[in-house]
Amino acid sequence: MDDDTRAKQDEEMVGAAYQKLIDTYLASPHRKKVELINRAFNFAKQAHKGVRRLSGEPYIMHPLAVAQIACGEIGLGSTSICAALLHDVVEDTDYTVEDLSNVFGPKIAQIVDGLTKISGGIFGEKASAQAESFKKLLLTMSDDIRVILIKISDRLHNMRTLGSQPAHKQYKIAGETLYIYAPLAHRLGLNIIKEELEDLSFKYEHPEQHQQIVDQLKAIEPHLNEVFREFIKPIRTGLDKMGVTYDIKARIKRPYSVWMKMQNKHVAFEEIYDILAVRVVFDPKGPDTEINDCLQIYGICTSFYDQHPNRFRDWLHHPKANGYQALHTTLMSKQGRWIELQIRSRRMDDMAERGFAAHWKYKEGEKDASASETELDKWLATIKEILDDPQPSAMDFLDTIKLNLYASEIFVVTPKGEFRTMPAGCTALDFAFSIHTMLGTHCMGAKVNHQLVPISHKLESGDQVEIITGNDIRVQESWLPFATTGKAKNKIMAILRRQRREKAKKGEEMVTEWLSAHEVPANSVLVDRICNLYRKPTREDLFVAIGDGSIELNDDLLEAVQRKQPKAKKQGNGWKRFVPFLKSKPVETQEEGPGSVVIDKKKPLALTEDNISRFIMCPHCRPIPGDDVLGYLDEQNRLIIHKRQCADANRLKTAHGNQIVAVYWDTHKRITFPATIHIEGIDRVGVLRSLTDVLTQQLNVNVRHITIDTNDGIFQGDIVLEVHDTQDLTTIIKNLKKIEELEDVTRIS
């Protein structure tokens, strides 16, 4: 294809995409500022002229796609569309934020600035640029929620086009998306986008499992459609008699949701029974009948089917923190299948699918003061508190933010009868900090439903809680396990850091005075000797220990630090360093220190029987051949192998994505790896013998270790085995499940 033909095709592609954006905007209820959008489009088009994405299409197609998502899928207006079109101009071209402010005004420039990545920052030389960029995004978001909405649009388009990226970039971007952006979308009520982000992340991190579940869902779709048609027949009859306008939709679980349930419940696809849900969306009969109509529809549905006693959820009277309102119940169909029923008004459905943006207005700088926006303001206030006291570590910062993106919520009642939204699993200590920092720092316990409980007590929905304080109570490190919310954990850690700084300052002054009193000149070498003597990794650790009295400054210490230390031996390569013509090791495994390697991060690395011993297996997830894996190059340049769904790996992909390496297994059953399975069952005579017979005689498996505990006729235990790969493990689990007494057999690492 010649250049002229390609240029013509590019122009037609860009023109069609822009026209689609304008048509979508004109069909929206926003002000018709087409001329402003047109200026932003032409500006961005000129700025990105001649640049192409990895997919080969003109770069301007990306800002156009982001603007299309922001407008068409989230419902934002002209200011957001312009910011979306311009969001990469400052980062990728010579234009500055000031240039955009002069041409398009300060508001659009401010949003673009919040969307622009930065380098360096508060975490020092070894900073996580990802964490820094996210911090800046949150800072700007606190002033204008449109920043995060456009960023989510940007991330969604990047995920839709992730196939053009190399594997290590796919893992980084997919992991970051699943760890931060999908929970953010959920917290803002963008349910459709959240589910797509999760599914796309799943697709790139675990392609085989994703495709397998997609195929399995497709195979049972005709059966589910038949179940749906039979289930809704009587409901339609009842709603028609009621005279309400409604739609009934079938909702089939998304692949990622199915996979997570399989992982969490340790069940096969065939054992998941809530794949189908039914949603009733109705138009209220009048302006004030929305909740009553919802309850009436609920009454009609439950008159035909029995409902599950423990699966009724009322989010009508107390919406979720992201604005979600609905009535959920689970009914038993005539075919003997539990089916979840969701009942929503048209407005509630709009909020559930598009979130806060569905009711977000920007007229002369004012926004609607709806209940959902009030909840959003509360959440933004919490984020601001975290940002005001940043964590010293990128990982701590991201984890603290992550704690605020909770999915499940409960309602806790104050002594005055006020309802407060809290994350499920929160404690009395969390509740104290949610009311006021001073209440949390002096919390000594609580009265829950008029019963005295400790600060570690976990709260349940509907609990009435009164916090009990004491003036002499101070924050302690032992409180950290009882803090589950980002706010509580952040405040406790901030206070502990302040206390640590005070102890360190006191300890440093004590050392200086002590050395001066003994006429010993204070210097860093001497302090380092004391560190080594007490095996303290840093001087601050030493000063803290001295400040709190853990280490005493006495004559024995003085004598020890004044002794001459033996000189450290110089590191060298022996006689080889005098022979310059001897070549070094190949680049792939060239050593730079204990366990260190040099890796080309742009190329996928094969894990073979020959090189696997040079790398470190994550001790938490313990990957084996057959697991989807990735590598992480740590600060010592050691390559650590993780399962892609490992909790540690998820955090690393988010905070240190540039250190991620694409790796794959190329082993051939010549070496074995340790794997642990968990068993549960009925404690009968001979069960242990049956277990060992299957493992050692039938399967010829080497058993490293067995731990069994019994209680009231039930036993559970862990078995550490030597296996070649996941295929071996699947065969072992399948055969063990044939033992009559075994109720459950699952891999735990």
Beta strands, then each sheet from edge to edge (+ up, - down):
strand 1: 245-252
strand 2: 276-283
strand 3: 313-314
strand 4: 327-332
strand 5: 338-345
strand 6: 409-413
strand 7: 419-423
strand 8: 443-448
strand 9: 451-453
strand 10: 465-469
strand 11: 605-607
strand 12: 616-617
strand 13: 629-633
strand 14: 639-643
strand 15: 660-661
strand 16: 663-665
strand 17: 673-682
strand 18: 702-711
strand 19: 714-723
strand 20: 742-747
sheet 1: 1+ 2- 5- 4+ 3-
sheet 2: 6+ 7-
sheet 3: 9+ 8- 10+
sheet 4: 11+ 16+
sheet 5: 12+ 14+ 13- 15+
sheet 6: 18+ 19- 17+ 20-
end
